[in-house]
């Protein structure tokens, strides 16, 4: 059973364009508790930490989603169409 705080955090995180329940859960596991928290963390750092946390390489698309989520956190008025993960590829 999810703790009420976790449920609220996940509910907030899935509001980020391109972030679904799985990514929101990953963000929570990485210590992200609000959209604002993303402005304080580098996507590359989060990606590396996620790989270590999972004990295996994670699909690189996760990095692109983290980059898009960070952009949204910094500029929430960004057109959602410009927050698609493929705009944040290497």
Backbone as CSV, one residue per row, in Angstrom:
resi,resn,N_x,N_y,N_z,CA_x,CA_y,CA_z,C_x,C_y,C_z
1,UNK,0.837,-1.187,0.000,0.000,0.000,0.000,0.883,1.252,0.000
2,UNK,0.516,2.215,-0.823,1.282,3.451,-0.911,0.928,4.389,0.237
3,UNK,1.963,5.036,0.767,1.723,6.042,1.802,1.035,7.234,1.157
4,UNK,0.160,7.940,1.916,-0.562,9.087,1.345,0.367,10.123,0.717
5,UNK,1.515,10.410,1.362,2.419,11.401,0.800,2.933,10.942,-0.565
6,UNK,3.300,9.682,-0.662,3.806,9.170,-1.937,2.740,9.276,-3.018
7,UNK,1.521,8.966,-2.678,0.429,9.055,-3.651,0.304,10.483,-4.173
8,UNK,0.378,11.459,-3.274,0.265,12.863,-3.668,1.440,13.292,-4.543
9,UNK,2.631,12.858,-4.179,3.828,13.193,-4.967,3.704,12.598,-6.367
10,UNK,3.344,11.331,-6.452,3.201,10.679,-7.767,2.126,11.369,-8.597
11,UNK,1.060,11.778,-7.960,-0.023,12.479,-8.656,0.484,13.792,-9.259
12,UNK,1.354,14.476,-8.528,1.926,15.724,-9.038,2.894,15.449,-10.185
13,UNK,3.733,14.448,-10.022,4.768,14.181,-11.022,4.203,13.720,-12.363
14,UNK,3.107,12.979,-12.360,2.545,12.525,-13.644,1.891,13.669,-14.418
15,UNK,1.792,14.826,-13.816,1.276,16.002,-14.538,2.328,16.580,-15.478
16,UNK,3.574,16.170,-15.291,4.650,16.620,-16.178,4.445,15.946,-17.537
17,UNK,4.413,16.733,-18.618,4.247,16.111,-19.941,5.317,15.047,-20.185
18,UNK,4.878,13.881,-20.630,5.788,12.790,-20.947,6.142,11.890,-19.773
19,UNK,5.697,12.243,-18.575,5.987,11.436,-17.389,4.752,10.619,-17.031
20,UNK,4.914,9.303,-17.102,3.832,8.403,-16.735,4.086,7.827,-15.355
21,UNK,3.258,6.886,-14.941,3.394,6.296,-13.604,4.761,5.676,-13.341
22,UNK,5.345,5.008,-14.316,6.649,4.360,-14.125,7.758,5.387,-13.895
23,UNK,7.788,6.415,-14.736,8.799,7.457,-14.581,8.583,8.236,-13.294
24,UNK,7.328,8.498,-12.950,7.038,9.188,-11.691,7.555,8.376,-10.510
25,UNK,7.378,7.074,-10.571,7.881,6.189,-9.519,9.409,6.212,-9.469
26,UNK,10.046,6.230,-10.640,11.504,6.341,-10.688,11.951,7.650,-10.039
27,UNK,11.272,8.744,-10.376,11.623,10.040,-9.799,11.484,10.008,-8.280
28,UNK,10.419,9.391,-7.816,10.207,9.284,-6.373,11.351,8.499,-5.727
29,UNK,11.725,7.397,-6.356,12.826,6.579,-5.837,14.149,7.345,-5.824
30,UNK,14.263,8.345,-6.688,15.464,9.173,-6.758,15.430,10.346,-5.777
31,UNK,14.354,10.436,-5.002,14.254,11.496,-3.997,13.536,12.743,-4.456
32,UNK,12.963,12.706,-5.644,12.203,13.853,-6.147,10.830,13.840,-5.483
33,UNK,10.480,14.944,-4.840,9.204,15.030,-4.127,8.287,16.111,-4.671
34,UNK,8.791,16.857,-5.671,7.975,17.894,-6.306,8.582,18.214,-7.663
35,UNK,7.811,18.878,-8.486,8.322,19.309,-9.784,9.501,20.256,-9.564
36,UNK,9.397,21.123,-8.577,10.473,22.069,-8.286,11.789,21.364,-7.978
37,UNK,11.730,20.219,-7.326,12.960,19.471,-7.008,13.796,19.190,-8.258
38,UNK,13.143,19.061,-9.391,13.859,18.769,-10.637,14.773,19.914,-11.061
39,UNK,14.466,21.132,-10.629,15.304,22.275,-11.009,16.651,22.230,-10.300
40,UNK,16.747,21.450,-9.245,17.967,21.372,-8.438,18.857,20.183,-8.793
41,UNK,18.415,19.348,-9.713,19.142,18.114,-10.025,19.425,18.048,-11.523
42,UNK,20.613,17.620,-11.853,20.998,17.460,-13.258,20.411,16.152,-13.790
43,UNK,19.794,16.185,-14.973,19.227,14.962,-15.543,20.246,13.835,-15.670
44,UNK,21.477,14.169,-16.055,22.516,13.144,-16.217,22.831,12.482,-14.876
45,UNK,22.877,13.286,-13.816,23.119,12.751,-12.468,21.975,11.818,-12.052
46,UNK,20.759,12.243,-12.318,19.598,11.412,-11.970,19.627,10.101,-12.750
47,UNK,19.991,10.181,-14.024,20.041,8.984,-14.861,21.081,7.998,-14.333
48,UNK,22.268,8.497,-14.017,23.314,7.625,-13.474,22.874,6.994,-12.158
49,UNK,22.249,7.788,-11.320,21.772,7.279,-10.031,20.683,6.224,-10.240
50,UNK,19.821,6.441,-11.237,18.757,5.476,-11.528,19.347,4.145,-11.974
51,UNK,20.369,4.186,-12.815,21.026,2.951,-13.260,21.614,2.201,-12.065
52,UNK,22.261,2.920,-11.168,22.832,2.295,-9.968,21.733,1.741,-9.069
53,UNK,20.670,2.513,-8.912,19.556,2.097,-8.066,18.907,0.815,-8.588
54,UNK,18.775,0.713,-9.899,18.151,-0.464,-10.512,19.142,-1.629,-10.659
55,UNK,20.430,-1.342,-10.528,21.437,-2.386,-10.623,21.671,-2.891,-12.029
56,UNK,21.315,-2.077,-13.007,21.475,-2.450,-14.411,21.365,-1.189,-15.261
57,UNK,21.815,-1.264,-16.505,21.629,-0.108,-17.392,20.138,0.132,-17.637
58,UNK,19.774,1.381,-17.671,18.388,1.775,-17.933,18.344,2.334,-19.353
59,UNK,17.248,2.099,-20.048,17.089,2.603,-21.411,17.412,4.095,-21.457
60,UNK,18.216,4.486,-22.434,18.658,5.880,-22.543,17.501,6.855,-22.724
61,UNK,16.371,6.385,-23.190,15.194,7.252,-23.319,14.805,7.863,-21.965
62,UNK,15.124,7.156,-20.892,14.834,7.689,-19.559,15.592,8.997,-19.336
63,UNK,16.813,9.081,-19.842,17.587,10.326,-19.730,16.887,11.447,-20.491
64,UNK,16.393,11.147,-21.671,15.733,12.165,-22.480,14.457,12.656,-21.780
65,UNK,13.749,11.750,-21.151,12.548,12.133,-20.399,12.929,13.002,-19.199
66,UNK,14.023,12.655,-18.532,14.487,13.464,-17.401,14.868,14.868,-17.858
67,UNK,15.483,14.976,-19.017,15.831,16.293,-19.556,14.584,17.112,-19.855
68,UNK,13.598,16.466,-20.458,12.343,17.155,-20.767,11.621,17.574,-19.483
69,UNK,11.638,16.702,-18.487,10.988,17.012,-17.210,11.668,18.201,-16.539
70,UNK,12.982,18.251,-16.618,13.719,19.381,-16.041,13.331,20.670,-16.752
71,UNK,13.256,20.620,-18.085,12.846,21.812,-18.835,11.471,22.278,-18.384
72,UNK,10.548,21.319,-18.233,9.203,21.665,-17.765,9.258,22.311,-16.382
73,UNK,10.081,21.768,-15.496,10.200,22.309,-14.137,10.728,23.739,-14.166
74,UNK,11.629,24.009,-15.081,12.209,25.348,-15.190,11.291,26.321,-15.919
75,UNK,10.561,25.798,-16.910,9.690,26.649,-17.728,8.356,25.945,-17.953
76,UNK,7.483,25.943,-16.940,6.222,25.193,-17.054,5.282,25.682,-18.155
77,UNK,5.522,26.883,-18.672,4.663,27.387,-19.736,5.123,26.946,-21.123
78,UNK,6.157,26.080,-21.178,6.645,25.544,-22.453,5.527,24.752,-23.131
79,UNK,5.405,24.944,-24.416,4.420,24.198,-25.206,4.666,22.702,-25.013
80,UNK,3.657,21.945,-24.542,3.840,20.503,-24.310,4.358,19.746,-25.526
81,UNK,4.039,20.219,-26.719,4.538,19.560,-27.933,6.054,19.684,-28.053
82,UNK,6.632,20.690,-27.427,8.082,20.882,-27.471,8.778,20.176,-26.307
83,UNK,8.006,19.434,-25.518,8.563,18.683,-24.398,8.595,17.179,-24.677
84,UNK,8.446,16.793,-25.909,8.541,15.383,-26.270,9.976,14.925,-26.068
85,UNK,10.149,13.691,-25.628,11.489,13.212,-25.274,12.487,13.314,-26.427
86,UNK,12.021,13.134,-27.657,12.944,13.101,-28.783,13.604,14.458,-29.067
87,UNK,13.060,15.537,-28.502,13.706,16.847,-28.628,14.920,16.968,-27.696
88,UNK,15.098,15.999,-26.812,16.144,16.067,-25.790,17.184,14.953,-25.937
89,UNK,17.214,14.356,-27.150,18.208,13.315,-27.424,19.604,13.923,-27.517
90,UNK,20.606,13.066,-27.387,21.999,13.513,-27.500,22.264,14.097,-28.869
